[in-house]
Amino acid sequence: MTGEATFDQLFLRSGFSGARHDDNGSRWDFSSPDLNESARALFRHVDSVIQALGLSDYTFLASIELDVEAGRFPDLLVQYFRDVIGADDRPFFIAPVRHIPGEGSRVGRLTFAAQSGDLACILRHDAGIRWGSALRVWGLQVDQEHVRDLVALTPFDARERAILARRSRAAWIAADDLDELALWLSSAVSSVERRRIEQLGR
């Protein structure tokens, strides 16, 4: 990300251009001939980011969008509640299914309070990843006090994005093929944490 990158630009899909690392965030490439391996590497890196930025009074909200065709999104929900430890006790939100104009597909969204290992667990399918034409994965770090107010919001709505930008300490988004990760850091992130993030790419 370039030094001028903002929260808005991250979610307007321009977070994958520019420098690999600067004071506003980082970008990592996990490209592999096998997209399943790329995705697994990305999930491991997200876990490292969660650990590097972990604070007891902040929560990472992760979101997964997936098309409902062939039962993909319903199956993902089943997997979340069946396989994620303590899923019922964490804040979560299941958005109403929405139609993508001009494409004819329908998309569901699950947002939940994430811990290390959750993304790999939820998106695991047979020996690979639960892929779908509308798969999109991102996350935000927010104050625990605001989780209930923010868990239903999406950064892909302009009004809601403005609210999330003010309340987020950090944010990340994966490329559509889950082979790149872009991270944005707010001014609230300390220099020590920024060094930790920088070292993740080495």
VORO-284239 format. One record per residue: residue number from 1; residue in three letters; x, y, z of N, C-alpha, C, O in turn. Coordinates in steps of 0.2 Angstrom, whole numbers, plus 5000, padded with zeros to 4 digits. Each point is the difference from the previous one (the first is absolute). Last residue first. Layout:
NUM	Ala	X	Y	Z	X	Y	Z	X	Y	Z	X	Y	Z
...
END
This chain:
202	Arg	5046	4946	5033	5007	4998	4999	5001	4992	5000	5006	4998	5000
201	Gly	4973	5016	5004	5002	4999	4993	5007	4998	4999	5002	4999	4994
200	Leu	4989	5006	5027	4997	4994	4998	5001	4999	4993	5000	4994	4997
199	Gln	5009	5025	5015	5004	4994	5000	4996	4994	4998	5003	4995	4998
198	Glu	4986	5026	5003	5005	5000	4995	5004	4994	5000	5002	4997	4995
197	Ile	4982	5005	5022	4997	4999	4994	5005	5000	4994	5000	4996	4996
196	Arg	5007	5010	5026	4998	4993	4999	4998	4998	4994	5001	4995	4997
195	Arg	5003	5027	5007	5006	4996	4999	4999	4993	4999	5003	4996	4996
194	Arg	4979	5018	5010	5002	5001	4993	5007	4996	4998	5000	4997	4995
193	Glu	4993	5004	5028	4995	4995	4996	5002	5001	4992	5000	4995	4997
192	Val	5011	5020	5018	5002	4993	5001	4996	4995	4996	5003	4995	4997
191	Ser	4991	5028	5002	5006	4998	4996	5003	4993	5002	5003	4997	4995
190	Ser	4970	5007	5008	5007	5003	5003	5006	4998	4995	4999	4996	4996
189	Val	4974	5010	4999	5005	4994	5000	5007	5002	5002	5002	5005	4997
188	Ala	4979	5010	4999	5000	4997	5007	5005	4994	5000	5001	4998	5006
187	Ser	4994	5014	4974	5005	5004	5004	5000	4997	5007	5005	5001	5004
186	Ser	4987	4982	4977	4998	5007	5002	5006	5003	5004	5004	4996	5002
185	Leu	4996	4985	4978	5001	5001	5007	4999	5007	5002	5002	5005	4996
184	Trp	4994	4974	4983	5000	5007	5002	5000	5001	5008	4997	4996	5003
183	Leu	5009	4983	4976	4998	5002	5007	5001	5008	5001	5004	5003	4997
182	Ala	4993	4974	4984	5002	5008	5001	4997	5002	5007	4995	4998	5002
181	Leu	5011	4978	4982	4997	5003	5006	5003	5007	5001	5006	5001	5000
180	Glu	4992	4976	4981	5003	5007	5002	4996	5002	5006	4994	4999	5001
179	Asp	4999	4981	4988	5007	5000	4999	5004	5006	5002	5006	5000	4999
178	Leu	4969	4993	4999	5004	4999	5006	5007	4999	4999	5003	4995	5004
177	Asp	4981	5012	4979	5002	4994	5000	5004	4997	5006	5003	4995	5001
176	Asp	4988	5027	4998	4994	4996	4998	5003	4992	5000	4996	4996	5002
175	Ala	5017	5021	5014	4998	5000	4993	4995	4995	4998	4999	4995	5004
174	Ala	5002	5015	5021	5004	4995	4995	4997	5001	4993	4995	5002	4999
173	Ile	5007	5015	5024	4996	4997	4995	5004	4995	4996	5006	5002	4998
172	Trp	4993	5014	5027	5004	4996	4995	4995	4998	4995	4994	4999	5002
171	Ala	5011	5020	5020	4995	4997	4996	5004	4996	4995	5006	5002	4998
170	Ala	4994	5013	5028	5004	4997	4994	4995	4996	4996	4994	4999	5002
169	Arg	4998	5015	5015	5007	5001	5001	5004	4997	4995	5006	5003	4999
168	Ser	4968	5007	5001	5004	4994	4999	5007	5002	5001	5003	5006	4999
167	Arg	4977	5009	5001	5000	4995	5006	5005	4995	4999	5001	4996	5005
166	Arg	4995	5020	4978	5001	5004	5006	5001	4996	5006	5003	5001	5005
165	Ala	4992	4989	4974	5006	5004	5000	5002	5003	5006	5005	5001	5002
164	Leu	4973	4990	4995	5006	4995	5002	5006	5003	5000	5005	4998	5004
163	Ile	4977	5015	4989	5000	4998	5007	5005	4996	5002	5004	5001	5005
162	Ala	4994	5004	4973	5002	5006	5003	5000	4999	5008	5004	5002	5004
161	Arg	4988	4981	4982	5007	5000	4999	5003	5006	5004	5005	5000	5003
160	Glu	4971	4998	4994	5003	4995	5005	5007	5000	5000	5003	5000	5006
159	Arg	4987	5013	4978	4998	5002	5006	5003	4996	5006	5003	5003	5004
158	Ala	5000	4989	4973	5004	5007	5002	4998	5003	5006	5005	5002	5004
157	Asp	4996	4972	4990	4995	5005	5000	5003	5006	5002	5003	5000	5006
156	Phe	5010	4981	4995	4998	5001	4993	4994	5004	4999	4997	5001	4994
155	Pro	5013	4991	5027	5003	5006	4997	4999	5001	4993	5003	5004	4997
154	Thr	4980	4986	5022	5004	4998	4995	5004	5006	4997	4997	5005	4999
153	Leu	4988	4987	5026	5002	5004	4995	5005	4997	4995	5004	4996	5001
152	Ala	4987	4995	5020	4995	4999	4994	5002	5004	4994	4997	5000	4995
151	Val	5015	5000	5026	5000	4993	4997	4996	5000	4994	5001	4996	4996
150	Leu	5002	5023	5020	5003	5000	4993	5000	4993	4997	5001	5000	4994
149	Asp	4990	5006	5028	4997	5005	4996	5003	5000	4993	4997	5002	4995
148	Arg	5010	4983	5022	4993	4999	4999	4997	5005	4995	4995	4999	4996
147	Val	5028	5003	5011	4999	4994	4996	4992	5000	4998	4999	4999	4994
146	His	5014	5017	5020	4996	5002	4995	4998	4994	4995	4997	5001	4995
145	Glu	5016	4998	5026	4994	5004	5001	4996	5001	4995	4994	5002	5000
144	Gln	5028	4988	4997	4994	4996	5002	4994	5003	5002	4994	4997	4999
143	Asp	5023	5013	4983	4999	5000	5007	4994	4996	5002	4995	5000	4997
142	Val	5017	4994	4980	4996	5006	5003	5000	4999	5007	5002	4994	5003
141	Gln	5009	4997	4972	5002	5000	5007	4996	5006	5003	5001	5006	4998
140	Leu	4994	4979	4978	5001	5006	5004	5002	4999	5007	4998	4995	5003
139	Gly	5001	4991	4971	4999	5000	5007	5002	5007	5002	5003	5004	4997
138	Trp	4990	4978	4980	5003	5006	5003	4999	5000	5007	4997	4996	5003
137	Val	4997	4990	4972	5002	4999	5007	5004	5007	5002	5004	5002	4997
136	Arg	4979	4985	4982	5004	5006	5002	5001	5000	5007	4996	4998	5004
135	Leu	4993	4987	4974	5003	5000	5006	5004	5006	5001	5004	5002	4996
134	Ala	4980	4990	4986	5000	5006	5003	5004	5000	5007	4998	5005	5004
133	Ser	5001	4976	4981	5001	5006	4996	5000	5007	5003	5002	5004	4998
132	Gly	5007	4974	5015	4993	5002	4997	5001	5006	4996	5005	5004	5001
131	Trp	5008	4975	5016	5001	5005	4995	4992	5002	4998	4996	4996	5000
130	Arg	5017	4991	5020	4993	5001	4998	5000	5006	4995	4998	5005	5002
129	Ile	5024	4979	5002	4997	5006	5002	4993	5000	4997	4998	4998	4995
128	Gly	5016	4979	5008	5002	5006	4998	4996	5006	5003	4999	4999	5006
127	Ala	4999	4976	4996	5007	5001	5000	5002	5007	4998	5006	5002	5000
126	Asp	4970	4996	5009	5004	4994	4998	5007	5001	5000	5002	5002	5006
125	His	4990	5019	5000	4995	4996	4997	5004	4994	4996	5004	5001	4996
124	Arg	4998	5023	5022	5003	4994	4998	4994	4995	4997	4995	5000	5002
123	Leu	5003	5023	5008	5001	4999	4993	5003	4994	4997	5001	4999	4994
122	Ile	4996	5006	5030	4994	5001	4997	5000	4999	4992	4995	4997	4998
121	Cys	5025	5001	5015	4995	4995	5002	4994	5001	4997	4997	4995	4997
120	Ala	5020	5020	4999	5002	4994	4997	4995	4995	5002	4998	4995	4996
119	Leu	4999	5025	5014	4999	5001	4993	5001	4993	4997	4996	4998	4996
118	Asp	5009	5005	5027	4993	4999	4999	4999	5000	4992	4996	4996	4998
117	Gly	5025	5006	5015	4998	4994	4997	4993	4999	4998	4998	4996	4997
116	Ser	5009	5023	5020	5004	4997	4996	4998	4993	4998	4997	4996	5004
115	Gln	4984	5021	5002	5006	4998	5003	5004	4996	4996	4998	4998	4994
114	Ala	4979	5020	5004	5005	4995	4998	5005	4999	5005	5003	5005	5003
113	Ala	4970	5003	4995	5006	5002	5004	5005	4994	4999	4999	4995	5002
112	Phe	4983	5010	4978	5001	4997	5007	5006	5003	5003	5005	5002	4997
111	Thr	4977	4998	4980	5005	5004	5004	5000	4997	5007	4995	4999	5003
110	Leu	4995	4994	4971	5001	4998	5007	5005	5004	5003	5006	5001	4997
109	Arg	4977	4999	4979	5006	5002	5004	5000	4998	5007	4994	5001	5003
108	Gly	4995	4993	4970	4999	5001	5007	5007	5002	5003	5005	5000	4997
107	Val	4983	5001	4977	5006	5000	5004	4997	5000	5007	4996	5005	5002
106	Arg	4996	4989	4971	4998	5003	5006	5006	4998	5005	5003	4995	5000
105	Ser	4994	5009	4971	5002	4996	5006	4998	5003	5007	4998	5006	5000
104	Gly	5000	5004	4977	4995	4995	5001	5001	4995	5006	4997	4996	5002
103	Glu	5014	5024	4986	5003	4994	5000	4995	4994	5002	5002	4994	4998
102	Gly	4993	5030	5001	5003	4999	4994	5003	4993	4999	5002	4997	4995
101	Pro	4994	5013	5029	4997	5003	4994	5004	4998	4994	5006	5000	5000
100	Ile	4992	4986	5023	5005	5004	4997	4997	5003	4993	4999	4996	4996
99	His	4989	4997	5028	5001	4998	4993	5005	5005	4997	5000	5006	5002
98	Arg	4996	4985	5025	4999	5005	4995	5002	4998	4993	5004	4995	4999
97	Val	4989	4996	5028	5003	4998	4993	4998	5006	4996	4995	5002	4999
96	Pro	5008	5003	5027	4995	4997	4995	5003	4999	4993	5005	5003	4998
95	Ala	5011	4995	5024	4997	5005	4996	4994	4997	4995	5001	4994	4998
94	Ile	5011	4999	5026	4999	4997	4994	4995	5005	4996	4994	5001	5001
93	Phe	5024	5000	5022	4994	5003	4996	5000	4996	4993	5005	4999	4997
92	Phe	5007	5000	5030	5000	4998	4993	4994	5003	4997	4995	5002	5004
91	Pro	5020	4995	5021	4996	5004	4996	5000	4998	4993	5006	4999	4998
90	Arg	4999	4983	5021	5003	5006	4997	4995	5004	4996	4995	4997	4997
89	Asp	5000	4981	5013	5001	5005	5005	5004	5006	4998	5000	5005	5004
88	Asp	4995	4976	4982	4994	5002	5003	5000	5006	5005	4996	5004	5001
87	Ala	5024	4984	4990	4996	5005	4995	4994	5003	5002	4998	5005	4999
86	Gly	5020	4979	5011	4997	5006	5003	4996	5005	4996	4999	5005	5001
85	Ile	5017	4979	4987	4999	4999	5007	4998	5007	5003	5002	5005	4999
84	Val	4995	4985	4976	5003	5005	5003	4998	5000	5008	4995	5000	5001
83	Asp	4995	4985	4982	5008	4998	5001	5003	5006	5004	5006	4999	5002
82	Arg	4970	5000	4993	5002	4993	5002	5007	5000	5002	5002	4996	5004
81	Phe	4988	5024	4988	4997	4998	5006	5002	4993	5003	5000	4999	5006
80	Tyr	5008	5009	4972	5002	5005	5006	4997	4998	5006	5004	4999	5005
79	Gln	4990	4989	4976	5007	4998	5002	5002	5005	5006	5004	4998	5004
78	Val	4975	5005	4986	5000	4994	5004	5007	4999	5002	5001	4998	5006
77	Leu	4997	5020	4980	4997	5001	5007	5000	4994	5004	5001	5000	5006
76	Leu	5006	4997	4972	5005	5004	5004	4997	5002	5006	5004	4999	5005
75	Asp	4982	4991	4980	5005	4995	5002	5005	5003	5005	5002	4998	5005
74	Pro	4982	5016	4984	4997	4996	5005	5005	4995	5003	5000	4999	5006
73	Phe	5007	5013	4975	5000	5004	5006	4996	4996	5006	5003	5001	5006
72	Arg	4999	4988	4973	5007	5001	5003	4999	5005	5006	5004	4998	5005
71	Gly	4979	4990	4980	5001	4999	5007	5006	5003	5003	5002	4998	5006
70	Ala	4991	5003	4970	5003	4994	5002	5001	4999	5008	5004	4996	5002
69	Glu	4993	5029	4992	4999	4994	4996	5004	4994	5002	5005	5000	5003
68	Val	4996	5022	5008	4996	4995	5003	4998	4994	4995	4998	4995	5002
67	Asp	5025	5022	5000	4993	4999	4997	4997	4994	5003	5002	4996	5003
66	Leu	5014	5020	5011	5000	4994	4996	4994	4999	4997	4994	5002	5003
65	Glu	5023	5014	5015	4994	5000	4996	5001	4994	4995	5005	4999	4998
64	Ile	5005	5009	5027	5000	4996	4995	4994	5000	4996	4994	4999	5002
63	Ser	5021	5014	5019	4994	4999	4996	5002	4996	4994	5005	5001	4997
62	Ala	5004	5007	5030	5001	4997	4993	4994	4999	4997	4995	4998	5003
61	Leu	5015	5016	5019	4994	4998	4997	5002	4998	4993	5002	5004	4995
60	Phe	5012	5000	5029	5000	4999	4993	4993	4998	4997	4998	4994	5002
59	Thr	5008	5020	5022	4998	4994	4996	5001	5000	4993	4999	5006	4997
58	Tyr	5010	5006	5028	4998	5001	4993	4999	4993	4998	5002	4995	5002
57	Asp	5007	5009	5020	4993	5004	4999	4998	5002	4993	4996	5004	4999
56	Ser	5024	4983	5007	4995	4997	5004	4993	5004	4999	4995	4997	5000
55	Leu	5024	5002	4981	5000	5003	5006	4993	4998	5004	4995	4998	4996
54	Gly	5022	4996	4980	4996	4998	5006	5000	5004	5006	5005	5001	5003
53	Leu	5007	4998	4975	4997	5006	5002	4995	4999	5006	4996	5004	5001
52	Ala	5018	4979	4989	5005	5006	5001	4996	5006	5002	5003	5004	5004
51	Gln	4985	4975	4992	5004	5000	5006	5005	5006	5001	5001	5002	5006
50	Ile	4985	4997	4975	4996	5000	5006	5004	5000	5006	4999	5003	5005
49	Val	5012	4993	4975	4998	5007	5001	4996	5001	5006	5001	5005	5004
48	Ser	5005	4974	4990	5006	5003	5002	4998	5008	5001	5002	5002	5005
47	Asp	4982	4984	4985	5000	4998	5007	5006	5004	5003	5000	5002	5006
46	Val	4997	5000	4972	4995	5004	5003	5000	4998	5008	5000	5005	5004
45	His	5014	4983	4982	5003	5007	5000	4994	5004	5004	5002	5004	5004
44	Arg	4993	4974	4990	5005	5000	5005	5002	5007	5002	5002	5002	5006
43	Phe	4983	4996	4976	4997	4999	5007	5005	5000	5005	4999	5003	5006
42	Leu	5009	4997	4972	4997	5007	5002	4997	4999	5007	5000	5005	5004
41	Ala	5009	4976	4987	5005	5004	5002	4997	5007	5002	5003	5003	5005
40	Arg	4982	4982	4986	5003	4997	5006	5005	5005	5003	5000	5001	5006
39	Ala	4992	5003	4972	4996	5002	5005	5002	4997	5007	4999	5004	5005
38	Ser	5014	4990	4977	5000	5007	5001	4996	5002	5005	5001	5004	5005
37	Glu	4998	4974	4989	5006	5001	5004	5001	5008	5001	5002	5002	5005
36	Asn	4980	4991	4981	4999	4998	5007	5006	5001	5004	4999	5002	5006
35	Leu	5003	5002	4971	4996	5006	5004	4998	4997	5007	5000	5005	5004
34	Asp	5021	4988	4980	4994	4997	5003	4997	5005	5004	5002	5002	5005
33	Pro	5017	5004	4984	4996	4997	4995	4994	4996	5002	4995	4999	4997
32	Ser	5013	5023	5016	5003	4993	4999	4996	4997	4995	4994	5002	4998
31	Ser	5009	5023	5017	4999	4997	4994	5003	4993	4999	5006	4999	5002
30	Phe	4991	5020	5015	5001	4993	5002	4999	4995	4994	4998	4995	5000
29	Asp	5008	5033	5009	4998	4995	4995	5002	4993	5001	5005	4998	5002
28	Trp	4990	5027	5012	5003	4994	4999	4998	4996	4995	4994	5000	4999
27	Arg	5006	5026	5014	4997	4996	4995	5005	4994	4999	5006	5001	4999
26	Ser	4989	5021	5020	5004	4995	4996	4996	4997	4995	4994	5000	5000
25	Gly	5005	5025	5016	4998	4993	4999	5005	4996	4996	5006	5002	4999
24	Asn	4996	5022	5008	4993	4999	5000	4998	4992	4999	4994	4999	5001
23	Asp	5029	5010	4999	4997	5001	5006	4992	4999	5000	4997	4999	5006
22	Asp	5016	4987	4976	5002	5006	5003	4996	5002	5006	4997	4995	5003
21	His	5008	4984	4976	5000	5002	5007	5001	5007	5001	5005	5003	4997
20	Arg	4994	4987	4982	4998	4994	5004	4999	5002	5007	4996	4997	5004
19	Ala	4999	5020	4975	5005	4997	5004	4998	4994	5004	4994	5000	5002
18	Gly	4990	5006	4978	5005	5004	5003	5005	4996	5004	5001	4994	4999
17	Ser	4973	4997	4996	5005	5004	4996	5005	5004	5004	4998	5001	5006
16	Phe	4982	4986	5001	5005	4995	4997	5005	5004	4995	5003	4996	4996
15	Gly	4977	5014	5015	5005	4998	5005	5005	4995	4998	5005	4999	5004
14	Ser	4974	5011	4986	5007	5003	4997	5005	4998	5006	5006	5003	4999
13	Arg	4969	4992	5001	5004	4996	4996	5007	5003	4998	5003	4997	4995
12	Leu	4980	5012	5020	4998	5001	4993	5005	4997	4996	5001	5001	4994
11	Phe	5002	4997	5029	4994	4997	4998	4997	5002	4994	4995	4998	4998
10	Leu	5025	5012	5010	5001	4992	5001	4994	4997	4998	5001	4994	4997
9	Gln	4999	5029	5003	5003	4997	4994	5001	4993	5001	5000	4996	4995
8	Asp	4991	5016	5023	4995	5000	4994	5004	4996	4994	4997	4996	4997
7	Phe	5016	5009	5022	4995	4995	5001	4995	4999	4994	4999	4994	4998
6	Thr	5024	5017	4995	4995	5001	5006	4996	4994	5001	5000	4995	4996
5	Ala	5025	5014	4992	4994	4995	5000	4996	5002	5006	5003	5001	5006
4	Glu	5018	5009	4987	4994	5004	5000	4994	4995	5000	4994	5003	5000
3	Gly	5029	4989	4999	4999	5004	5006	4994	5004	5001	4997	5002	5005
2	Thr	5003	4975	4981	5004	5007	5000	4999	5003	5006	4995	4999	5004
1	Met	5004	4974	4993	4996	5006	5000	5004	5006	5000	5006	5000	5003
END
